[in-house]
Amino acid sequence: MPAGAPVVLAPGAYRLRLSRIDRALKLGDWVPFVLIVESSDGTRQEIPAQAEVRRRSALEDHRAGHLH
C-alpha cells in the first residue's frame, strides 16, 4: 500500500487477504485477525479485528435488500 497516503478498504478499492487459515471455514464463521500498521518511523500499531465468512460483502447484501 502506498506510504503516507490514505487507504480505503471499500468495494473496488484495496482488500485484505487472510492467509494461513488453520481450519475449514463455513459461511457465518467469524475469523479474528490483527491488522498491523507501521508508520515511517517504524512505530507499529496493532488493531484487533474480525471478519465474517460471507459469499458477498455486507454492502452487496445491503444493496440487494433494497432491490426487493
C-alpha positions in Angstrom: 0.0 0.0 0.0 1.3 3.5 -0.7 3.2 5.0 2.2 1.8 8.3 3.5 -1.4 8.1 1.5 -4.9 7.3 3.0 -6.0 3.8 2.3 -9.7 3.0 2.0 -10.9 -0.6 2.3 -14.0 -0.5 0.2 -15.7 -2.2 -2.8 -13.5 -1.7 -5.8 -10.6 -0.5 -3.7 -7.9 -2.2 -1.6 -8.9 -5.5 0.1 -7.4 -7.6 2.8 -6.5 -11.2 2.2 -6.2 -13.6 5.1 -3.6 -16.4 4.7 -2.5 -19.3 6.8 -6.1 -20.2 7.9 -5.7 -23.3 10.1 -9.2 -24.6 9.8 -12.0 -25.1 7.3 -14.3 -22.1 7.3 -18.1 -22.2 6.9 -20.5 -19.4 6.0 -21.2 -17.4 9.1 -18.0 -18.2 10.9 -16.0 -15.3 12.3 -12.2 -15.1 11.8 -10.2 -13.0 14.3 -7.1 -11.3 13.0 -4.7 -8.4 13.8 -4.1 -5.6 11.4 -0.6 -4.2 11.8 0.0 -0.7 10.6 3.6 0.6 10.5 4.5 4.3 10.3 7.5 5.7 8.5 9.4 5.9 11.8 8.9 2.2 12.4 6.3 2.5 15.1 3.7 -0.3 14.8 0.1 -0.2 15.8 -1.8 -3.5 16.2 -5.5 -3.3 15.5 -7.5 -6.4 16.5 -10.5 -7.1 14.2 -12.6 -10.0 12.9 -14.3 -10.8 9.6 -17.4 -12.8 8.9 -17.1 -15.6 6.3 -19.6 -14.5 3.5 -20.3 -15.1 -0.2 -20.7 -11.4 -0.8 -19.7 -8.2 1.0 -22.0 -6.6 3.6 -22.5 -3.7 1.1 -23.6 -6.1 -1.6 -26.2 -7.7 0.8 -27.4 -4.2 1.8 -27.9 -3.1 -1.8 -29.6 -6.4 -2.8 -32.1 -5.8 0.1 -33.2 -2.6 -1.5 -33.9 -4.2 -4.8 -36.8 -6.3 -3.5 
